[in-house]
Amino acid sequence: MDQGMVIDLAMNALKTVMFVSAPMLGVSIIVGLAISIFQATTQIQEQTLSFVPKILAIFASLGLFGAWMLRVLIEFTQNLYMNMNQYIR
């Protein structure tokens, strides 16, 4: 296993992590921004007002994007196992 293969494997792993985490992070950012605008306009500074909707939105995005995220992780793992003989050499 040479340096190019290690770099390629690490790059694919990081790309997979970014693809899998992007939907939940995006939804969390959008909901957090909406809640912070709501809190700024109404001057309500309740801590649970920011956490509970984010958690609910993340669970909803997990339900919505969960099958796609699982498919991406399965493809990465299958690719890893199929090329295992190249990595061992």
N, C-alpha and C positions, 0 to 999 in steps of 0.2 A: 504494500500500500504506500504510494508515494504522496508527496505533499499536495499535488493537484487533486487527487481523489479525496483527501481529507478536507481540503478547502471546499470542494464541490459538495461533499456530504454535509458539511456544516452550513453551507449556504442554502442547500435544500431544506435542512432542518429549520433554520431561521425563517425561511420563506413560508414554510408550512405553519410555523407558530404564528407568524403575522397574519396569514390568511384565516386561521382558525379563530384567533382572538379579535380580529377586526370587527365582526358584526356586533359582538357584545360591548366592545369598547366604544364603538360609534353610537350605539343606542344609549349607553350610559352618559356619554358626553352631551348628546342632544337633550336627554331628559334632565341632566344636571343644569344645563344652560337655561332650559325653560323654567325650571324650579327657581334658579337664582334670579332670573328676571322677575318672576312672580313674587319672590321674597323682597326684592328691592322695591318693587312698586307698592306692595302692601305693608312693608316694614314689619313683617312677621319673621322673627328669628328663631323659629322652632327647629331643633336639630332633627327630630324624627321626620319633619316635612321634607328634608332632603334625602334621607336614607331609604325610607320605605318605598317611595315611588321608583327609585333607582333599582332597588332589589326586585321589585315586581316587574319592571321593564327588562331587567336582565333575565329573569326567569321566562318572560314572554319571548324574548329574542332567542333564548336557548331552545324553547319549544319550536320556534319558527325556523331557526337555522340549524338545529341540532342534527338533522339527517345529513345536511350538506357538510357540516363540520366533521361528522363521523366518516363520511365518504372520503373526505380529503385525508384524514388521518389513516384510514385503511389503505388508501392508495400509496401513501408515503411508506407505510410499514411493509406492504407487499413489495414495493420497489426496493426497499432495504433488504428484505429477505431474498428476493430474486437475484440481487447483485452481490450476495454475501460471498460467493466464491471469488469474485474480483477483489473484495476487500481483504480476504484472508491471505492471498498470495503475497 
